[in-house]
Amino acid sequence: MADPKGFMTVGRALPGRRPIDVRIRDWREVYEDFPAGALEAQASRCMDCGIPFCHQGCPLGNLIPEWNDLVYRHDWEQAIERLHATNNFPEFTGRLCPAPCETACVLGINSDPVTIKRVEVEIIDRAWAEGWVRPRPPAVRTGKRAAVVGSGPAGLAAAQQLTRAGHDVVVYERADRIGGLLRYGIPEFKMEKRHLDRRIAQMRAEGTEFRTSVNVGVDITADELRARYDAVVLAGGATAWRDLPVPGRELGGIYQAMEYLPPANRAQEGDFAESPISARGKHVVVIGGGDTGADCLGTAIRQGAASITQLEIMPRPPESRPDSQPWPTYPMLYKMESAHEELTDLGGERVYAISTREFVGDEHGNVTALRLVGVEGPQTGFTPIPGTEREIPAQLVALAMGFVGPQHEGLLDRLGLEYDPRGNVARDKHYKTSIDGVFVAGDMGRGQSLIVWAIAEGRAAAAAVDTWLTGHTTLPSPIPPTARPIA
């Protein structure tokens, strides 16, 4: 145990965010450095519980009490070894995961939970700075070939595990750069892409091969893929987005979040001087109150929007855990992410219990306004409230309402795969699809979920593939595919 009295003597603390008027002028990550010694104090708050429920909250099975104790004792090199034992990419999860481990922290029953996520980030950042993260190429090659389709967190995790098991692994990505949503969906202010680039460099040094700008199912057929490789892992994500079919949806200026965010990220990669879909000088409306909606907010703010409004059909969540979502489950709470903080500072609005009834356009076919109505729900089916109709200006609308599953047309249909009742790729308890030698991991098999579930499934699927190819495996398998996310 780090410090037997740490949770009683030290309060929860997080690093500060850079001043709003400074950070919205660039695309760098928003957090400042943690003062020396502050992190060790935060790690000392870990109670080393007899039953660490943070493990229940984390699909990866991160050894949280162990590396908290090691950080408190200043044994940073051993801390990264324990962290890497369960998580291939802690620099991703530490920045992007909503931390279900923290909501499951035993200390959180009647106090503020341990800052697990921040400790994780500091461990991996220290490890990179000290040169402790090195390539781990396999000692022996099996001669087996495996293809991984998709280079998001699930695909990268599966590829790294299979490469380290000795297989020849090729990762196919239809975009021009590796990373999937990590590359083009996550804004730079949430995760600078240098973290992704150096991890890809490590994987290349280990022997993983990457092929970009390849649309599997078109540029290489399903039959060719199966003929070239002994096993195939499908990790293309849940890319079929949820739409808003109301009058005026065909107007110009209305984009899905994954149409709006990628060119903004490409501008940061140097592909454009400015995104071709820019919010500069426009009245912007973001429909959807989740993390992707917050990404759109922060992007529009940095592009210089004239005004921004965020709409959410659900009622405003409570600020503390409701009785209906008891510990250690993941509660749906009102969040104040960095983008929300910026929105409030700039005079923007977050509107809850509101529904879009119509998009209004001009004579040129471009959106100019949204007609809205307040709603009661969700128990009543989001019934409109008479007398709450109103109209707000909008010259750019971003739809950030989530995803309904994987894209069926193309590779999946051509493979002849079976689907589950939710439209995801059907699989058994070993991540095997209905086609022999084809496996599925991440959102393509479980539906839209968290980054920790994607990495955990990538690791588990790699263990299943290794077993299928060789008859045994030493790779860890953190979760069964039938497990459901708590968030």
N, C-alpha and C positions, 0 to 999 in steps of 0.2 A: 504494500500500500504506500502511495506516495507520501502523504502527510496525514496521520490519523485525525488531525483536527483541521485540515485544510478547508473542508467544506463549511466549517463553522467560522473560520477566521478570515477567509478571503471571499469577496463578492465576485460575481460574474462580471467580466469586462471583455470588451471587444476593441480592436483597433479603430481609431476614428476614420471617418471618410474625409477625403480632401474637400476643401470649401467648394460649395456648389458653383459659385461664380468662376472658379478656376477649372474645375473638372469638366464642366460642360463645354469648355473651349478646346478640349482635346478628346482623344479616344482611349486614353490610358485607363488602367484599372482604377477604381474609385478609392480603394482603401490605402491608408497610410501604413507605414511600418509600425510594428508593435514595439514598444520600448524594451530595452534589454532587461531581462529578468521577469518581465510581466507574463510571458508565456509559461515559464516554469511555475509561477504562482497559480496560474489558471489550471495547469495540469495537476497541481497539488489538491485541487478540489475533488478529484475523482475518489470515490469512496471504496473502490475495489470491492464491490458488492459480492455477497455470496452467490447470488444469481444476477449477473450483469445483464439487465434487460436492454441495454444499448445493443447487445448482440442480436436480440430479437428484432430491434428496429432496423438493423443494418443487414440487407440481403447478402452482402459480401462476407459477413462474419468477421468484420475487423476486430482485431485483438485490442480493443480500446483501453481497458484498464492496464494492459501490459505496456503499451507505448506511452500512456500518460505517466506511469511510474518511471519509465526510462528518461523521459523528458525532464521530469522533476529532478532526477539524479544526474542530469547533464550528459547522459549517454546517448547522444543524438545518432551516432552511427548505428548502434544496435536498435534504436527506435525505428529507423527507416527499414531495417531488415524485417522487423515485426510487421511494419505497415505493408511492405511489399509482399509479405507472405500471403496476404489475402486480397490485395488490390494492385492491379497493374499500373493504374494511373491515378494516384492520389492527388496530383496537381489538378486533375479535371474535377473529380468528385468534391474536393475541398473547396472549390470555387463555385460549382454549379449545382451540387446536390442540396435539396431543401432540408437535409439533416434529420431524417426520421429517427436516427440514433439519439439525438438530443431530446426529442419529445418522449423517448422511451427511457431516458436516464432516470434512475431511481431517485436521485437528488431532486428531480423535477416534480416529484409528488407534492412537495410542500415548499419548494424553494426554486431558485433559478438553476437550470441544468448546467452541466459542465460544457464549456465551449469546445466541444469535441472537434467540430469542423475547422475551427481556427488552428487548433493544435496540429491537426492533420496537414494543413497548408504549410505551416511553419516547418514541420519535419521534412517534407519533400523539398521545399525551397532551400532549406539548409543543406540537404543532401546533394542537390544539384550544384550549389555553390561550392561545396567541399570536394566535389568530384567523386562522390560515393555511388552515383548512378552510372553503371557501366554496362556495356553490352554483355549478354550472357548467351553466347552461341552454344548450340548443343555439342556435346563431346562425341556423339555417335549419330550418324544419319541412318534413317530407316529405309530410304529409297522410295517411300510412299509420297504421293503428290496430293495436295489438298488445295482447293480453291475456296476463297472467302469472297462472297459477293456483298459489297458494302463496306465502307471504311469509317463508320461511326463507332461509338464506344464498344458496342457488342462485337462488331467485326474486328476491330483492332485487338480486343482482348482475346478473342478466339485465335486470331492469327499469331499473336505473340506466344500464347501457350502452345499451340501446335508446332511452331518453329522451334521452341525450346525443347519440345519432345523429340525433335530430330526429323520432322517431316519437311518436305519442300513445299513451301506455302506461297501462293500468289494471291494478292488482294486486288480485286477489281473494283473500280470506282467510276461511275459515269460522269462525275464532275471533273474539272480539269486539275483539281488539287485533292489531296487526301484529307479526310477528316469528317465528311458527312456534315451533320448539323453542327458539330464542333467547329467546323471551318466556316460555314456560310450561314448558319442559323444563330449562333451565339455571338453577340456583339463584342467588339474588342474591349469595351469598358467592363465587361463581366469576366472575360478571359482573354488575355493577350495571346495571339497565335504563336508567339515564340515558345510557349509551353507545349503546344502541339507539335511544332516543328522539331524540337529537340528530342521528343519521344519517338517521332517517326524516324529520325536519324539513328536512334538507338536500335530500333527494330530492323532497319536496313543493315546495320552492322552485325546484327544477329543472324541475318540471312533471309528475312522476309522480303519478298519481291512485291513491288507496287506497280500497278498499271492503271493509269488515269485515262479519262475520256473514252472509256469503253462501256457502252451500254449493253450489258449482258442480256441476251435474248434477241438482240439486233445485230450488233457488231460481231458477237460470237453467239452462235445458236445454242439452245438448250442441249441439243444432241452432241454438239461439239464439246461443250463444257463437260458433260458426263463422260465422253470418250477420252478426254485429255487427263482427267483427274480421278484418283481413287476415291475421293470423297469431296463433297461440296457442302459448304456451310452458307446458308442464306441469312444475311444480316442486313437487309436493305431498309429496315425500319418501317414505321407506319406513316407513309407519305401521302395517303389519300386524305386531303383536308376536308373539314366540315365547312359547308357553304351556308349562305344566308339567302334563300330564294324568296325575296320580297320584290314588289314592283320597283323597277329602276336599277336592278342588280347589273344590268348590261351597260350601265353608264361608265364612261371613262373616269379614271381616278380612283377606282375601287380595286383594291389588291388583297390577295391573301397575304398573310404575314410572311410566308415563305416565298412570295414573289417580291415583297418589299425589303426584307432583311438581307438576302444574299447580295444584291448589287451594292448595298451600303458596306457590307464586309469586303466586297471586291475592291471598292474604292480604297479601303485601308490596306489592301494587298498591293495597291499601285496600278490596278487595271484601269481605273478611271480617275480623273481629277476630282470629279464629284459624281455621286450616284445618279444614274439616269432616272431614277424614281426618287426625287428629292422633295422633302417637306418645306424647303426654304420659302418663307413668306406666305405659307398656306395655313388655312384653318384645317387642322387634322383631327380626325376622330378614330380612336382605336376601339374596336368592338371585341370584348373579351378581357376578363380581369385577371388572368393567370400570369405565369412567368413569361410566356411569349408576348403577351400584351405589354408587360413591363419592358421587355426588350424593344418593342416598337416605340414605346414612350421615350426611352432614353435615346434611341436613334433619331427620332423626330426632333427632340430638343437640341441635339448636337448639330442637326442639319439646319436649325434656325427657323422652326415653325412659328407662325404668327400666333397661333393658339392651339391648345391640345385638350381634348376631352376624352376620357376613357369611360366606356359604357359596359355594364355587367348586368345580365338579366336576373341573376340571383340576388337575394337581399344581402346587405352588408354583413360580413361575418362578425362574430364577437371578438373582443380583444383578449379574452381569457378562455380557457378550456371549458366548453359547455358540459353539462352532466351527461349528455347523449354521446359524448366522445371521450370516455374516461381514459386515464393513464393505463397502459402505455401506448394506446392507439395514437395515430397521427391526427391531430385536430385540425379542422379548417378554421383558421384564425385570420383576423384582419392584419395584413402585412404592410410595412412601410419600407419597401425596398429602396435602393438608392434612386432609381428612376421616379418612384412615387414622391420621394423627398424633393427631387428636382422639380417635378410637376407642381407640387404644392407651392414651392418657393416662387415659381414663375406665374402663379395665378391660375393654373389649370384646374380641371375638375375631375374627380372620380365619382361617377354616378351609378348607383346600384338600383336594383329592382326596376329596370327600364328596358323597353323592347323597341327595336327599330321596325316601324310599320312600312316605311317607304323611303327610297332614295329619290331625291328631287334633282333634276338636271336643267341645263341651259339649252339654248338653241343649237349649240355645237356638240351636244351629246355628252357633256362632262358633268359630273356630280357637283352640286352647289350647296345642298342641304340634306339633312335627315329629318324625317318626321317620326317623332317618338311618342311613346305612351308609357305611363307607369303601370306596373303589373303587380299582382299579388301571387305569391307562390313560394316554393314550387308545388306545395300540397294541392293548390287549386288549379294547377296546370297553367300558371302564368296568365291569369285572367286580367284583361285590361281594366284599369280603374277609370271610370268616367270622369271627365274634367281635367285629366292630367296630360292631355295631348299638348305637344309643343314642337317647335322646329328649331334646329340649331344649324349654323353654317358648317359646311364641310367641303373642302376642295381636294382632300386626300383622305381616303378611308382605308384602314388596315383591319382585315378580318383575322382575329387571333382567337379562334373558337375551338382549337384543338384538331385532332385527327381521328378518322373513323376506322383506320386499318391500313394494311398494305395495298399497294397498287396491284390489282390482279392481272390486268391486261399486260401482255408482254411475256416476260420470263415465267412467271408463276403459272399462267394459263397454258403456256407452251410446254412446260414440264408436265402438265396434267396433274398438278397437286390437288389434294383434297383440302377443304377449308372447314374450320370449326363454325359453330352457329353464329359467332360474332364476325365472321369473315376473315379471321386470321388464318395463317397456315397451320393446318392440323398437325399434331406431333404426338409421339408417345412419351413415356417417362424417360427415354434416353435421347430426347430431342430429335428423333428420327421422324421424317415426314412419311407420306404414303409411298414415296419413291425410294427404292433401295439405294443407299449411299448418299442420300441428300438429307441434310440436317438443317434445322432452323433455330436461330437464337435472337433474343432481343425483341423489340417492338413488333417485328414481322410475325412472331409467333404468339406473343402475349398481348399485343395491343399497346397503345400509347402508355408509357410509364416513365419511371425515373432513370437517370443515368446510372445509379447504383445497381438497379435491376438489369440494365443492359450489360454492364461489365460482368456482373455475377453470372448472367446467362451465357455470355460469351465464354467465360472460364469453364462453366459446367458443360457446355456443348463441346468444347475442346476436349475435355476428359472423355466424353462419350464417343467422340470421333476417334480419339487415340485408342480407346478400347476396341472399337469396331475394326480399326486398321491392324492392330497388333495383338489383340486378345487380352491385353492388360493395360493398365496405366498407373503412373505415379502422380498424375496431375490431380490437383484438388477439384472437387465438385461441390461448390457451396450450397446449391439449392436444387430441388427437383422442379421440373417444368410445371407441375400442377400447383405450385405455391402461387398465391395471389398477392399483389402488392397491398400494403396498408395505406398507400397514398396514391 
